[in-house]
Every structure is written in structure tokens, then in C-alpha cells.
Amino acid sequence: MRAVRKAIDLSGHGLRSTSQSSLRSLAVQRNRSTKSTAPPPDSLGPRWLSEIKQRIGTCLTFGATEEQTHRAGLILSEVARNWRELVVGSEGFLTDPTRRGIHRRGVIWGEMDSMGHVNNVMYNRYAESGRIEWAQKLAQLDPENKKAWSTLFAPTEAGFILRTITTEFKFPMRWPDHISIYHKLHNEPTPDDAAIVLDVVVMSELHQRPAARLSEDILIYDYTRAKKIALPKFMYSMFLETWKLQEEARRVNMEKGARIGEEVRRLEVETWDREGAVEDMGS
């Protein structure tokens, strides 16, 4: 029983008992949804993490053997360690310390407004700060062109000019919380590109899901000639390398998520979703 309680605590959800007929109904609905003719998703989805925890919790509260509880605990431990990689890495965002933007920055009380949540304007500022940090990380990976990278945000040589930014708010984030901000290239770069589009996600560490998503359309501008230009060679090379890493991160984390989903499904079949299953009501 102690092992069961420990695994439930790891899930981070308040769990309740559910009738077997209701559980089977949910399973049928889930299985139907996976048979859609739509193309496969580009990521695991923002609610994948909470759904995995909830499904494991249902298995444990229905009744699991010691061996099944141990397996559930291993899955929950893996998810707890790698949730950022699974949630945003499956979209192609790079979460490695050498590539990510801002990691676990505390939300400040003064960033909230009179409605009691982080003011909408702050998300644009979060994205801007994350973009600068993201570019500085690229500069550290390319020491030969460190000076050129350092001028991107100063009106001196070739640099970035934000042309448009759009923001999609996902839920009202409140203090106290921490945020992690990730940027990724929206398209594979080409040598002739005179602009790039960056996808941005502002992750709530407390809720472990996106609080906002943004899109930044950025011109490459030569301040000495007062005109937009194609990507400088050093920038194109780094962006192309970054794009390849993004695609690899997407593939690897989608495979991890699929494997975890299969392991959870096996637990469901072994516990509540089988013929003759009887819920453990305790003694």
C-alpha cells in the first residue's frame, strides 16, 4: 500500500475511484479517437502529460499488484524527469541547456494586473527576452562569429528587426509560478531567406503546460546599408544545424511518448480494462 501511495503522489493529481463500466466507456472513446483519418499529430499535445498521469492513477486506484505498481512508478519517474522534453521537445523545441532560452525564471508578483493574472503584455516581453537568450546561446556555439552574433540586437551591422508578433493565450497564469521560454525555427532555412519565423512557447512550470504560444516574424536587416538582406553565411549554417537538431528532437521525443503510452495501455489492460476485473475496495 505504501508503494501505491508513493506512485499516486508522483502523479500530481487527486485520484478518485471510477466504475468499471465508466472506465470501459472512456477506453472505447479513446480508441475511437485514435482511428481518425487525420494526419498524425505534430506533437504529443499540451495535455498529454496530465492524461498520462490520470490514466496511471486510475490503474492504481482500481487495484494493482506490487509489480504493476513498481512499473507505474518507473513510468511516473521518467515523466517527472523528462516532462519538458516530452511536452515541448516532441514539437521540436530544444530543451538542452546549451540551446534553450530562459529556464525556470520566476514570475514576479508585479507582472500581474488587476484581474489577478499575468498581464497579456508580459508575454511579448517574455518572448523578446527568450529570443535574445536563444541567440546568445547560438553565439556560444559559434565562437568564430561571436562578434557578429553579438550585434544582432544592436543597430550597427546585420541584425534582427521584429516585423510582427502574434500571441495565443492558453490560460491565465498567476503568481507564484516559474516560466521556461523556448524558441524554434518554424521552417527549414535557405540561403536566400531575408526573414525567419520563430515559434515560441511560454511554459508554466507549475502547471507543466504552455501558458502562451507566440509567432515572431523577423527580418534580417543590414543597418549599414539600410536594407534587408539574405541570411549571412554564418547565420544560415547555424540555423540549418539547429533545424536538423529540432527535427531529431521531435522524432526522438515522439517515439518516447509513444513507448510510454504503450506501457500505460498495458497497465490498463492488466488492471481495470479486462474481462472479470474487480475493483479493489480495500479491507
Beta strands, then each sheet from edge to edge (+ up, - down):
strand 1: 102-106
strand 2: 158-169
strand 3: 178-185
strand 4: 195-204
strand 5: 209-222
strand 6: 227-228
sheet 1: 1+ 3- 4+ 5- 2+
sheet 2: 1+ 3- 4+ 5- 6+
end
